[in-house]
Amino acid sequence: MPDLSGKKIAIIATSHFEESELTTPRDELRAAGAEVRIYSTDGEPIQAVEGDTEPTQKIAVDGVFTDLDVASVDAVVVPGGTVNADTIRTDEDAQEITRQALEHEKVLAVICHGPWLLVSAGVAEGRRLTSYPSLAIDLQNAGADWVDEEVVVDGTLVTSRNPDDLPAFVEAIGELLTA
């Protein structure tokens, strides 16, 4: 992992996110020197799950979606987890964060079921990306070129399929942040 000192990264999530898809990027990006902050809908700790069904730990957050100034960060990370992804995709503030990240050419890294947010934000069309396989039809119907690969980089958009892809996912984030 390259040195990410001075880089600012925001993770946006709601409760019932897949634990490793938030904690692995958070911990590895911090270990590389980045400042990583977590944002949610209401500022309360958010519930992690494993395998979508087993509650694990609660994670403290640093602010709410409306506190996040996308122009002030270098990257936005969106973890999966079916319930988190289905909840966050309907949140207008999360949709706007997603649109702004791409408009400002910030790294936008989305994993597993997280790409549902790309559909709801209206930014999937014309993008080459991946996701958890069950989202393929949704993404294709939204105009995306869906592929089954561990990590796909399309401009500043990084996508991966599942927790097994986290090493490649985090590495791609680091590479884009230092390109």
C-alpha positions in Angstrom: 0.0 0.0 0.0 1.4 3.4 -0.9 1.8 6.2 1.7 -1.5 7.9 2.0 -0.4 10.6 4.4 -2.5 13.8 3.9 -5.3 11.9 2.1 -8.8 12.3 3.5 -11.3 9.5 3.1 -15.0 9.4 3.9 -16.9 6.1 4.4 -20.7 6.4 4.1 -22.9 3.7 5.6 -26.1 2.9 7.5 -26.7 0.0 10.0 -26.5 -3.6 8.8 -23.4 -3.0 6.6 -21.1 -5.9 6.0 -18.5 -5.5 8.8 -15.3 -6.4 6.8 -16.3 -4.1 3.9 -16.1 -1.1 6.2 -13.5 -2.1 8.8 -10.9 -3.5 6.3 -10.8 -0.4 4.1 -10.9 1.9 7.2 -8.1 0.1 9.0 -5.8 -0.5 6.0 -6.2 3.1 4.7 -5.6 4.5 8.2 -2.5 2.3 8.5 -1.2 3.8 5.2 -1.5 7.3 6.7 -5.0 8.4 5.5 -7.5 10.2 7.7 -10.6 8.2 7.5 -14.0 9.4 8.8 -17.3 7.6 8.9 -20.7 9.2 8.1 -24.2 7.9 8.6 -27.8 9.2 8.5 -28.2 10.2 12.1 -24.8 10.2 13.8 -25.6 7.3 16.0 -23.3 4.2 16.1 -24.1 1.9 13.2 -24.6 -1.9 13.5 -22.2 -4.2 11.6 -23.3 -7.6 10.4 -21.5 -10.6 9.1 -23.1 -12.5 6.2 -26.0 -10.1 6.2 -27.6 -11.8 9.2 -25.3 -12.0 12.2 -24.9 -8.8 14.2 -21.4 -8.2 15.3 -20.2 -4.8 16.6 -21.5 -1.2 16.6 -19.2 1.3 14.9 -19.0 4.9 16.1 -19.4 7.5 13.4 -17.9 10.9 12.9 -20.8 12.8 11.4 -23.9 12.6 9.3 -24.2 12.6 5.5 -25.0 16.3 5.4 -21.8 17.1 7.3 -19.7 15.6 4.5 -18.2 18.2 2.1 -17.2 16.0 -0.8 -14.9 18.7 -2.2 -12.8 18.4 1.0 -12.1 14.6 0.7 -10.0 12.6 -1.7 -12.2 9.5 -1.7 -15.6 8.2 -0.7 -16.0 4.5 0.2 -19.4 2.7 0.2 -19.5 -0.8 1.9 -22.1 -3.3 1.1 -24.4 -5.5 3.2 -27.8 -6.0 1.6 -29.8 -4.0 4.2 -27.3 -1.2 4.3 -27.2 -1.0 0.5 -31.0 -1.1 0.2 -31.3 1.6 2.8 -28.6 3.9 1.6 -29.7 3.8 -2.0 -32.9 5.6 -1.1 -31.2 8.3 0.9 -31.1 11.5 -1.1 -28.0 12.8 0.7 -26.1 9.6 0.0 -27.2 9.9 -3.7 -25.9 13.5 -3.8 -22.6 12.5 -2.2 -22.2 9.8 -4.9 -22.9 12.2 -7.7 -20.6 14.9 -6.3 -17.7 12.4 -5.8 -17.8 11.5 -9.5 -18.4 15.1 -10.6 -15.4 16.3 -8.6 -13.3 13.3 -9.9 -12.9 11.9 -6.3 -12.2 8.3 -5.9 -15.5 6.5 -5.3 -15.1 3.0 -4.1 -18.2 0.8 -3.9 -18.3 -2.9 -3.0 -20.8 -5.8 -3.0 -24.4 -4.6 -2.8 -23.2 -1.0 -2.6 -23.5 -0.4 -6.4 -27.3 -0.2 -5.9 -26.5 3.4 -4.8 -25.0 4.1 -8.2 -28.3 3.1 -9.8 -30.4 5.2 -7.5 -28.0 8.2 -7.9 -28.3 7.9 -11.7 -24.6 7.4 -12.3 -24.4 3.8 -13.4 -25.1 4.4 -17.1 -22.1 3.9 -19.3 -19.9 2.7 -16.5 -17.9 -0.5 -16.5 -18.2 -2.0 -13.0 -18.8 -5.1 -10.9 -20.9 -5.9 -7.8 -22.3 -8.8 -5.9 -23.6 -11.1 -8.8 -27.3 -10.7 -7.9 -27.1 -6.9 -8.8 -25.8 -7.6 -12.3 -29.3 -7.3 -13.9 -30.1 -4.1 -12.0 -26.9 -2.5 -13.1 -27.2 -3.7 -16.7 -30.8 -2.3 -16.8 -29.4 1.0 -15.5 -27.0 1.0 -18.5 -23.8 -0.2 -16.9 -21.4 -2.7 -18.4 -21.3 -5.3 -15.6 -18.4 -7.7 -15.5 -17.5 -10.5 -13.1 -14.0 -9.4 -11.9 -12.5 -8.9 -8.4 -11.9 -5.2 -8.9 -12.9 -2.9 -11.7 -11.6 0.6 -12.1 -13.5 3.0 -14.4 -11.9 6.4 -14.2 -12.2 7.3 -10.5 -14.8 4.6 -9.8 -13.7 1.4 -8.1 -16.0 -1.5 -7.6 -15.6 -5.0 -6.2 -17.9 -8.0 -5.7 -17.6 -9.2 -2.1 -15.4 -9.5 1.0 -13.1 -11.9 -0.7 -12.1 -9.1 -3.1 -11.1 -6.6 -0.3 -7.4 -6.9 -0.8 -7.7 -5.9 -4.5 -10.4 -3.3 -3.7 -8.2 -1.5 -1.0 -5.1 -1.7 -3.2 -7.0 -0.1 -6.1 -8.1 2.7 -3.8 -4.5 3.3 -2.7 -3.2 3.3 -6.3 -5.8 5.8 -7.5 -5.1 8.1 -4.5 -1.4 8.2 -5.4 -1.7 8.3 -9.2 
